[in-house]
Amino acid sequence: MEIKDLDFTSKKVLLRVDFNVPLDKEHNITDDTRIKEAIPTIRYILNQKDTSVILMSHLGRPLKKLLPDGSIDSTSFSLMNIVPRLTELLETKIHFALDCIGEDARVKADNLKAREILLLENTRFHPEEEKGDANFSHELANLGDIYINDAFGAAHRAHASTCIIARFFTTDKKAFGFLMEKELLNAKRLQDNPERPYTAIVGGAKVSDKILLLKKMISNVDNIIIGGGMAYTFFKALGYEVGNSLVEEERIETAKEILEEAKGKIQLLLPVDSIIADSFNNEANSKIVDNDNIPKGWMGLDIGPKAIIEFTNLIESSRSVLWNGPMGVFEMSSFAKGTKSIANAVVMATDKGAFTLIGGGDSAAAIHELGLSDKVSFVSTGGGAMLELLEGKELPGVKAITDM
């Protein structure tokens, strides 16, 4: 069922959101995109008759980053850090539970009045969350009457609050939120019958992170552009000298297979040239070279001007565009031009009528940082989830709602 088909009257609604946002050392939010994207669903539910909302989310991986004494860093990973911004966006008081289960959560959920909001503490403070524990899921489920999943960024995880919890709600008591619906609908535009030519821009550091996507793309797209650190594994596979550039030695054969499989089927473009540096540093000495012979002691950190022109021309002539992964080390200003140029090319393609999807992760961070997110068709909130969806995988968080 869709969220608009549910009867929310006098119900407590358990809403799984994705408030896994970046924080600085002072625990201030540095990018609130995911919080903003959850607001329409929260407001819609609150506007139903006598309805209240109980928000669940994770934040980081606290059990992987324990304090020296073995305890959880409950300050750095607390969802209490989210409360000020959420309060500001919703212009209402946010009640906060000190845990996501247990007495405090139960009492506060029971006492929640119509049009009030309760935010539960980080679900990942409990190992049962990532294990998908049924008892833990049941305890969460008991806090509400209806379950809504709007956490697309965590939909590829079969965790308790994103997947297993749905088992405890009947089909008329569970649905996707508006963000989940939007993410799935936009992905479908590229999966089913994309306008052509369809170009996929794939960057980032590692081939291993994108292997399945690249293999899937060969049978689905017209063009693949490869940039970022992963390009140098492909150059190594072609027998080129890449100096100290990032190379996944164990993926060289995979790169060869992808290059061979693409032959005669699609156009696969690697950057003609690179901006190289003599160290991994924003102030390093740098120069532009063709990628068939990068000197020893130097490393490729961004695509070069000839690659920018070639990639831009192809992107702007496309009717469908997927972008996942930066073209260089865009966090360093000296090596950000390639990523900025690709972002601008995607914007230009959008202006010309193309459907353009930014596949979450670093690409989304770049497009937001450049202030261009409203100039492309859609920016996904889930890097890993969108990647797996476009690879053709079934997402556990989606299946949990759609399997009736």
Secondary structure, DSSP 8 states (H G I E B T S, - for coil): --GGGS--TT-EEEEE------B-TT--BS--HHHHHHHHHHHHHHTSTT-EEEEE---S-GGGS--TTS---TTTT-GGGGHHHHHHHHTS-EEE-SSSSSHHHHHHHHT--TT-EEE---GGGSHHHHHT-HHHHHHHHTT-SEEEE--GGGTTS--TTTTGGGGGS-GGGEEE-HHHHHHHHHHHHHHS---SSEEEEE-SS-STTTHHHHHHHHTT-SEEEE-STTHHHHHHHTT-EETT----GGGHHHHHHHHHHHTTTSEEE--SEEEEESSSSTTS-EEEEETTEE-TT-EEEEE-HHHHHHHHHHHHT-SEEEEES-SS-TTSGGG-HHHHHHHHHHHHHHHTT-EEEE-SHHHHHHHHHTT-GGGSSEE-S-HHHHHHHHTT---HHHHHHH--
